[in-house]
Amino acid sequence: MTFIKISDPETGSFAHILPELGFNCYQFQAMVDGQSIDVIDAPPEFQYGDQRPSSGGIPILFPFPNRIANARYKWEGVSYELPADKTYHDKMGNAIHGFCLDLPWRVIHQEENYAIAQFQLSIDGKNRLKYWPGDIFIEVRYEVRGATLRADIRIGNPGKTSVPWGLGTHPYFKVPLSDQSSLKNCLIEAPAAEEWVLEDCLPTGVKKSIPESHDLREGAWLDQLKLDHVLSGLPEGTEQYECLIMDEQAGLVVSQDYDSLFSELVVFTPPHRNCVCLEPYTCVTNAINLTRQDAETGLRVLPPGSEIKTWIEIRAGKVTV
């Protein structure tokens, strides 16, 4: 499996991306004042395609993030059942993580510090087109500039019927941020005031105020958290959100800024790994099955011939007082 390297010539920061595996950016090393920070975590064999596509790097979850209950849904009177593929099902039989994280994307342009690739369901995932209400594409432009990795994202509907969609990313952030530090010195922070009530990882359609045990608004120590939660209630009237990881002992911080189109945030602490996942979603898990409930799920519908743009930015730097 061949990777693409993009780098900032002025600082030496670089990223490695696997076009053949969902255009997954599985490595980002940011240079901060001459210090190299390994921002993204992936298993050693990940770059060879020997691990689950969702187990490392930055998997792109589209046209739905997280789960669809029982791998079934109904849209405009038509029932759909997704295939029983281990890559796309969790242990409880729910479909998981969309259609494009394990398939090759088409690289349409590349320069020293950026690369652009596209995935269209009718071209790159033909055998999966029948499982979605219509054709849809996603285009991602990854760029490294300074100590920042930016993803500019374009989503479009090339078909003749309206199509539902949701997008999420699943970045694995490496912690601590220095070999000389430890988890107990790492703080994570996110602005969510609510969380979705879950049953077997699926939202019930009800939100509640976030409990003190994992309220991240003022920061929480990572070694005291065990999370696999869908957070919500992000501040209104703002154009972007920020979540971050602060390593006080190392004096370093990694922040993730993203467009307010991403209304939900999944926070996951993988067991037995030194990493944390801070996952921006445009809609909640199983949103396509929650449309009949009185809940704002974030599920969007793209009219024929239309497109929408959004972005996410990951940045490393020094802690400032």
C-alpha positions in Angstrom: 0.0 0.0 0.0 1.5 3.3 -1.1 1.2 6.5 1.0 1.3 10.1 -0.1 3.5 12.5 1.8 2.6 16.2 2.1 4.9 18.6 4.0 5.5 22.2 4.9 9.0 23.1 3.5 9.5 25.9 6.0 9.0 24.0 9.2 9.4 20.3 8.2 5.9 19.3 9.5 4.5 16.5 7.4 1.6 14.1 7.0 1.2 10.6 5.5 -2.0 9.7 3.8 -3.3 6.3 2.4 -5.4 7.0 -0.7 -6.1 3.2 -1.1 -7.5 3.1 2.5 -10.2 5.7 2.5 -7.7 8.6 2.1 -6.8 8.1 5.7 -4.2 10.5 7.1 -2.6 8.1 9.5 0.4 10.2 10.5 0.9 13.9 11.2 4.2 15.1 12.7 4.1 18.8 13.6 7.2 20.8 14.2 6.9 23.3 17.1 10.0 25.5 17.8 12.2 22.7 16.4 10.4 20.0 18.4 8.7 17.1 16.6 5.2 16.2 17.9 3.7 13.0 16.8 0.0 14.0 16.7 -1.9 11.1 15.2 -1.8 7.5 16.5 -2.1 4.3 14.3 -1.0 0.7 14.9 2.4 -0.1 13.4 0.9 -2.4 10.7 -1.8 0.1 9.8 0.0 1.5 6.7 0.1 -2.0 5.2 -3.7 -2.5 5.4 -3.3 -5.2 8.1 -5.6 -3.6 10.6 -9.3 -2.6 10.7 -9.7 0.6 8.6 -11.3 2.3 11.6 -8.5 1.5 14.1 -6.1 4.3 13.5 -5.2 7.6 11.8 -8.2 9.7 10.8 -10.9 7.5 9.3 -13.5 9.4 7.3 -17.0 8.3 8.1 -19.4 9.0 5.2 -22.3 9.1 4.2 -23.2 8.2 7.8 -21.0 8.4 10.9 -21.0 5.7 13.6 -24.0 3.3 13.6 -27.2 2.5 11.8 -29.3 0.3 14.1 -29.6 -3.3 12.9 -28.2 -2.2 9.6 -31.6 -1.1 8.5 -33.5 2.1 7.8 -36.3 3.5 5.7 -36.1 6.6 3.5 -39.1 8.1 1.6 -41.0 4.9 1.9 -38.2 2.6 0.7 -36.6 0.1 3.1 -32.8 -0.5 3.0 -30.7 -3.2 4.5 -27.0 -2.9 4.6 -24.8 -6.0 3.8 -23.5 -8.2 6.5 -19.9 -7.3 6.2 -17.6 -7.5 9.2 -15.9 -4.3 8.2 -19.2 -2.5 8.4 -20.9 -4.2 11.3 -20.3 -4.0 15.0 -20.7 -7.0 17.3 -24.4 -6.3 17.7 -25.3 -6.2 14.0 -25.4 -2.5 13.6 -23.9 -1.0 10.4 -21.0 1.2 11.3 -18.8 4.0 9.9 -20.2 4.5 6.4 -19.0 3.3 3.0 -15.7 4.9 2.1 -13.1 4.3 4.9 -11.8 1.1 3.4 -11.9 1.7 -0.4 -9.5 3.6 -2.7 -10.1 7.2 -3.3 -9.1 9.0 -6.5 -6.3 11.5 -6.0 -7.1 14.4 -8.3 -4.3 16.8 -7.5 -1.2 16.9 -5.4 1.5 19.5 -4.6 4.3 19.5 -2.0 2.1 20.7 0.9 -1.4 19.4 -0.1 -3.3 16.6 -1.7 -6.9 16.4 -3.0 -8.9 13.2 -3.4 -12.5 12.3 -4.1 -14.8 9.4 -3.4 -18.1 9.1 -5.3 -20.4 6.3 -4.5 -21.4 5.5 -8.1 -17.7 5.4 -9.2 -15.6 4.2 -6.3 -18.2 2.2 -4.4 -20.5 0.9 -7.1 -21.5 -2.3 -5.2 -22.6 -0.1 -2.3 -24.7 2.4 -4.2 -27.9 0.3 -3.9 -27.7 0.6 -0.1 -28.1 4.4 -0.1 -31.0 6.5 -1.5 -28.9 8.1 -4.2 -25.4 9.0 -5.5 -23.2 11.3 -3.5 -19.5 12.3 -3.4 -17.0 13.7 -0.9 -13.8 15.5 -1.7 -11.1 16.2 0.9 -8.1 18.5 0.5 -5.5 17.9 3.2 -2.9 20.6 3.6 0.1 21.0 6.0 1.1 24.5 6.8 3.3 25.3 9.8 2.2 23.1 12.7 -1.3 22.7 11.3 -3.1 20.0 9.3 -6.2 21.3 7.6 -9.0 19.4 5.9 -11.2 21.3 3.5 -14.2 19.2 2.6 -16.7 19.4 -0.3 -19.8 17.2 -0.4 -22.0 17.1 -3.5 -25.0 15.4 -5.0 -24.5 14.6 -8.7 -27.8 12.8 -9.0 -31.4 13.7 -9.8 -32.9 13.0 -6.3 -32.3 14.5 -2.9 -29.9 12.4 -0.8 -29.5 12.3 3.1 -26.0 12.5 4.5 -23.9 12.8 7.6 -20.1 13.1 8.0 -17.8 12.3 10.8 -14.1 12.0 11.3 -12.5 9.6 13.8 -9.0 11.0 14.7 -6.9 9.0 17.1 -4.8 11.6 19.0 -1.6 10.3 20.5 -1.1 11.0 24.2 0.9 12.1 26.0 2.4 14.6 23.7 6.0 13.9 24.7 8.0 10.8 25.7 8.9 12.6 28.9 5.3 13.1 30.0 2.4 10.8 31.1 -1.3 10.5 30.8 -1.9 11.9 34.3 -0.6 15.2 33.0 -2.9 15.3 30.0 -6.1 17.4 30.0 -8.9 17.2 27.4 -11.4 20.0 26.9 -14.6 20.3 24.8 -17.5 22.8 24.9 -20.4 20.3 25.0 -23.1 20.9 27.6 -25.2 17.9 26.8 -24.9 14.2 25.9 -27.2 11.8 24.1 -28.7 9.0 26.3 -27.4 5.7 24.8 -28.5 2.1 24.9 -26.0 -0.4 23.5 -24.2 2.5 21.8 -27.3 3.8 20.1 -29.1 7.1 21.0 -32.6 6.8 22.4 -33.5 10.2 21.0 -33.2 11.9 24.3 -30.5 14.3 25.5 -29.5 15.2 29.1 -27.2 17.6 30.8 -23.7 16.3 30.8 -22.8 14.8 34.2 -19.9 16.1 36.2 -18.0 12.8 35.7 -17.2 13.7 32.1 -18.0 17.4 31.8 -15.1 18.6 29.6 -16.0 22.3 29.4 -13.4 23.2 32.0 -11.1 20.3 31.2 -10.8 16.8 32.6 -7.7 14.7 33.3 -7.4 12.0 30.7 -6.2 9.2 33.1 -9.5 9.5 35.0 -11.8 9.1 32.0 -13.3 6.1 30.3 -15.5 7.4 27.6 -17.5 6.3 24.6 -20.1 9.1 24.6 -21.9 11.2 22.0 -21.7 14.8 23.3 -24.0 17.6 22.1 -25.3 21.0 23.3 -22.5 22.9 21.7 -22.7 26.7 22.0 -25.0 28.5 19.6 -24.2 31.6 17.6 -20.7 30.7 16.8 -19.1 29.8 13.5 -16.6 27.2 14.8 -15.8 25.0 17.8 -12.6 23.9 19.5 -11.6 20.9 21.5 -8.1 20.3 22.7 -5.6 18.1 24.5 -3.2 19.8 26.8 -0.1 18.1 28.1 1.0 20.3 31.1 4.2 18.5 31.8 5.4 18.7 28.2 4.1 22.3 27.9 2.3 21.3 24.6 -1.2 21.5 23.3 -3.0 19.9 20.3 -6.2 21.7 19.3 -8.9 20.6 16.8 -11.0 23.5 15.4 -14.0 22.7 13.2 -16.9 24.3 11.4 -20.1 24.6 13.4 -21.8 22.3 10.9 -20.4 19.6 13.1 -23.0 19.7 15.8 -22.0 16.6 17.7 -18.8 15.3 19.2 -18.0 11.7 20.0 -15.3 11.2 22.7 -13.8 7.8 22.9 -10.9 6.5 25.1 -9.7 3.3 23.4 -8.8 0.7 26.0 -5.2 -0.4 26.3 -3.9 2.4 24.0 -2.3 5.8 24.7 -4.6 7.8 22.6 -8.0 9.6 22.7 -10.5 10.1 19.9 -12.3 13.5 19.6 -14.7 12.9 16.7 -16.7 15.8 15.1 -20.0 14.6 13.6 -22.5 16.6 11.5 -25.2 14.3 12.9 -25.8 12.0 15.7 -25.4 8.2 15.6 -28.3 6.5 13.9 -29.7 9.9 12.8 -31.5 8.4 9.8 -33.6 6.2 12.1 -34.4 9.1 14.5 -36.1 11.4 12.0 -39.6 10.6 13.3 -38.7 11.6 16.8 -38.8 15.1 18.2 -35.0 15.5 18.3 -32.6 17.6 16.4 -30.3 14.9 14.9 -28.3 17.0 12.5 -29.1 14.7 9.5 -29.0 16.8 6.3 -30.5 16.4 2.9 -28.6 17.5 -0.2 -30.8 18.5 -3.2 -29.9 17.4 -6.7 -26.9 19.2 -8.3 -26.0 21.0 -5.0 -23.0 20.9 -2.8 -21.8 22.0 0.6 -18.4 22.8 2.1 -16.9 22.4 5.5 -13.6 22.1 7.3 -11.5 20.7 10.2 -8.1 22.0 11.4 -5.7 20.2 13.8 -2.9 22.3 15.2 0.0 21.7 17.6 1.7 24.4 19.7 3.1 25.4 23.0 1.0 26.0 26.1 0.6 29.7 26.7 -0.1 31.2 30.1 
